[in-house]
C-alpha cells in the first residue's frame, strides 16, 4: 500500500487552466502508480480550462460545487458527486460559472 497524505500534496501547473489550483494525489512521479494518475483541482469562481483535447480519456468527479463541462455533445452541469467520462481526443472546456469554489478529482491514464 502506498499512502499519499493530502497535506503533503504539491501543486502542479495545469496547462490551459485558469483561476485554479491543481495538486497531484497519485501517479506521475508522486507515487509508484503507473497505469493512471489522480489529481485534485480547486476552481475559483470564473475558473476553468480552455477548449482542448487530450490523447487519453479523463474522468471528472465533482466533490463540491458545480462545474460546467462543454463538449461537442453539448453543455452539462456536474454537481456534487456527479462525474463524467471524456473519451480520448474529446475536445472540451470547463468553467465554474458560480460564485462558489469547486473541488474536483481528475483521473486519467498515463
C-alpha positions as CSV (number, residue, x, y, z in Angstrom):
1,X,0.0,0.0,0.0
2,X,1.3,3.5,-0.9
3,X,-0.4,6.3,1.1
4,X,-0.2,9.9,-0.1
5,X,-1.3,12.4,2.5
6,X,-3.3,15.4,1.2
7,X,-1.2,17.7,3.5
8,X,1.9,16.7,1.5
9,X,0.4,17.1,-2.0
10,X,2.2,19.7,-4.1
11,X,0.7,21.9,-6.8
12,X,1.4,21.4,-10.4
13,X,0.9,23.6,-13.5
14,X,-2.2,22.5,-15.4
15,X,-1.7,24.0,-18.9
16,X,-4.7,25.8,-20.3
17,X,-6.3,26.1,-16.9
18,X,-7.1,29.4,-15.2
19,X,-8.2,30.7,-11.7
20,X,-7.5,27.3,-10.2
21,X,-5.1,25.2,-8.2
22,X,-4.1,21.6,-9.1
23,X,-2.4,19.0,-6.9
24,X,-1.3,15.5,-7.9
25,X,-2.5,12.9,-5.4
26,X,-1.4,9.7,-7.2
27,X,0.8,8.7,-10.1
28,X,3.0,10.8,-12.4
29,X,6.0,10.6,-10.1
30,X,4.2,11.4,-6.9
31,X,3.6,7.7,-6.2
32,X,4.6,4.5,-8.0
33,X,1.2,4.2,-9.6
34,X,1.9,3.6,-13.3
35,X,-1.5,3.0,-15.1
36,X,-3.2,6.3,-14.4
37,X,-2.9,9.5,-12.3
38,X,-5.3,11.2,-9.9
39,X,-5.4,15.0,-9.4
40,X,-7.3,17.3,-7.1
41,X,-8.4,20.7,-8.5
42,X,-9.9,23.7,-6.9
43,X,-11.5,26.2,-9.2
44,X,-12.4,29.8,-8.1
45,X,-15.5,31.5,-9.4
46,X,-14.9,32.0,-13.1
47,X,-12.1,29.4,-13.2
48,X,-11.9,26.6,-15.7
49,X,-10.0,25.2,-18.7
50,X,-9.8,26.4,-22.2
51,X,-11.2,24.3,-25.1
52,X,-8.7,21.5,-25.7
53,X,-8.4,17.7,-26.1
54,X,-6.1,15.1,-24.7
55,X,-4.9,11.8,-26.3
56,X,-6.1,10.0,-23.2
57,X,-9.6,9.9,-21.6
58,X,-10.4,11.7,-18.4
59,X,-12.9,11.2,-15.6
60,X,-14.1,14.3,-13.7
61,X,-15.7,13.8,-10.3
62,X,-17.1,17.0,-8.6
63,X,-16.7,16.8,-4.8
64,X,-18.0,20.3,-4.0
65,X,-19.9,22.9,-6.1
66,X,-21.0,22.9,-9.7
67,X,-18.8,22.6,-12.8
68,X,-20.0,23.3,-16.4
69,X,-18.4,20.9,-18.9
70,X,-18.9,21.7,-22.6
71,X,-18.1,19.3,-25.5
72,X,-19.4,18.5,-28.9
73,X,-22.2,16.7,-27.1
74,X,-23.3,19.9,-25.5
75,X,-23.1,21.5,-22.1
76,X,-23.7,19.7,-18.9
77,X,-23.6,20.9,-15.2
78,X,-22.0,18.5,-12.8
79,X,-23.0,18.9,-9.2
80,X,-21.6,17.3,-6.0
81,X,-20.6,13.7,-6.6
82,X,-21.6,13.8,-10.3
83,X,-19.0,12.5,-12.7
84,X,-18.3,12.3,-16.4
85,X,-16.0,10.4,-18.7
86,X,-14.4,12.2,-21.6
87,X,-13.1,9.7,-24.2
88,X,-9.6,10.2,-25.8
89,X,-9.3,13.2,-28.2
90,X,-12.6,14.7,-27.0
91,X,-12.5,18.5,-27.2
92,X,-13.9,20.0,-24.1
93,X,-13.9,23.1,-21.9
94,X,-14.8,23.5,-18.3
95,X,-15.9,26.5,-16.3
96,X,-17.1,27.3,-12.8
97,X,-20.0,29.6,-13.6
98,X,-21.0,30.0,-9.9
99,X,-19.9,32.3,-7.1
100,X,-18.6,29.4,-5.1
101,X,-15.3,27.4,-5.3
102,X,-15.5,24.0,-7.0
103,X,-13.4,21.0,-5.9
104,X,-12.9,18.2,-8.4
105,X,-11.0,15.0,-8.8
106,X,-9.4,14.3,-12.2
107,X,-8.5,10.7,-13.1
108,X,-6.6,9.9,-16.3
109,X,-4.5,7.2,-17.8
110,X,-0.8,7.9,-18.3
